[in-house]
Structure formats: structure tokens, C-alpha cells
């Protein structure tokens, strides 16, 4: 829950003495800055304060710099395929950050496990189905084939991780609001600690359909994941250049 003064939430106008000055309509209304809600006079509903648009660098403020023990950890690279990331926001930057995390994992002897999606649009063997040229799986690195958003559903991912003795997952890939978030929760509910590489996941721009922009989507998922809790498990978010296995 945001605290009073938390920059994550704001109004369209200044807030003084628990009243909001609407810069458009010119009226004031009671506001609960502790909960981020206000009542709009003359309208029979309560409205949520809208988050500001954050730049990618501001969204990194969610990252809580976890301590990652390389023993019992694996890096999971999700759906970095031509047909998944081809039109994605900040494609090159995301691939570069994923490559950085992959290189660090390999240098530390941490297993890298690849996940690849198949569907009518991503037909096995097609160019769209192939992993992008910039990222090449090692000859001994497992590739888990999936057909659902959650990389654990109807796949051998958990069996692969059990064989490797993995308890902590570090995840990156695409798309943020589809297979990445599904796989994050998939790992978490199965008892794994899960770290998201906050600047190495991305999605397409669907804002024309009323959805958040890619920057907002990425910031939202980073923010949600950084504060996820569960008994005996930890969720965290870290930038690629800060990860140390």
C-alpha cells in the first residue's frame, strides 16, 4: 500500500490539507493521501489516484538488489524468440541486458535454462519460433518447450530444475504481461525463490487498445514483484548490471 508522500501515486493537481485541487475542473475534494483514494464531489463514485508515467530509469527504483547465491540457482530465459520479441519495446536493450545476465550466469557456473513457446503463430521450426540470433543457447543448456503462458504448465521445467538442484530462479524474457508474469507466479507457487531481472523483460505496445504502455507495464510488474511475499519464499527484482551469482 503506498504511503503518504509516496511518489508512486499522484493527483492531477496539488494536495494540501488532505484536499485535492483539481487543475482541470477547478474544484477541491476530500482526499485520503494515505490510501491513495479521493471522492469526486458531484459524482457518485470514488476514484483511484493515477500513477505518473515513469521513465525506465525511474522504474528501476523498484529494484531491491537481492543477494543471489549461485549455488542452487538457475537463470530462466523465457521466449526470447523472433516472433515474440520482434516488435517489442526496447528490443535491443532488453536483449543486451538478457545477454549480460546470461554471461554472468555462465561465468559463475550457474545453469541457464531456455524456454521456447509454440503455437499457431509460432510454429515449431519456423523463423518466428527460433530464438533470436543475438542469444545462442549453449550446447548443454536445456531448452524447455511450452504451449502455455506459465513455463511450468505441461512441461518438464520442474523436472529439469529438480535434477539441477535448483531452489532459486532468476527470470528474464518476454512478454512481460503474458509468459513472464505467468512464469514468475508459476515458480513462486511451486516453492521457488524468484528474482526478476527488471530491465531484461519487455512487451509489445498495446496502448492503442486501452492497455498501459510498455514502460508502464514493465514498471507495474517490477513493482508488484519486488514486494511479493509468501511463507518460506522470497521474491525480488534486480537490474542486470547489479546481479552477481
Buried (B, 14 or more C-beta within 10 A) or exposed (E): EBEEEEEBBBBEBEBEEEBBBBEEEEEBBEBEBEBBBBBBEEEEEEEEBEBEEBEBEBBBBBBBEBEBEBEBBBBBBBBBBBBBBEEBBBBEEBBBBBBBBBEBBBEBEBBBBBBBBBBEEBEEEEEBBBBBEEBEBEEEBBEBBBEBBBBBEEBBBBEBBEEBEBBBBBBBBBBBBBBBBBBBBBBBEBEBBBBBBBBBBBBBBBEEEEBBBBBBBBBBBBBBBBEBEEEEBBBBBBBBEBBEB
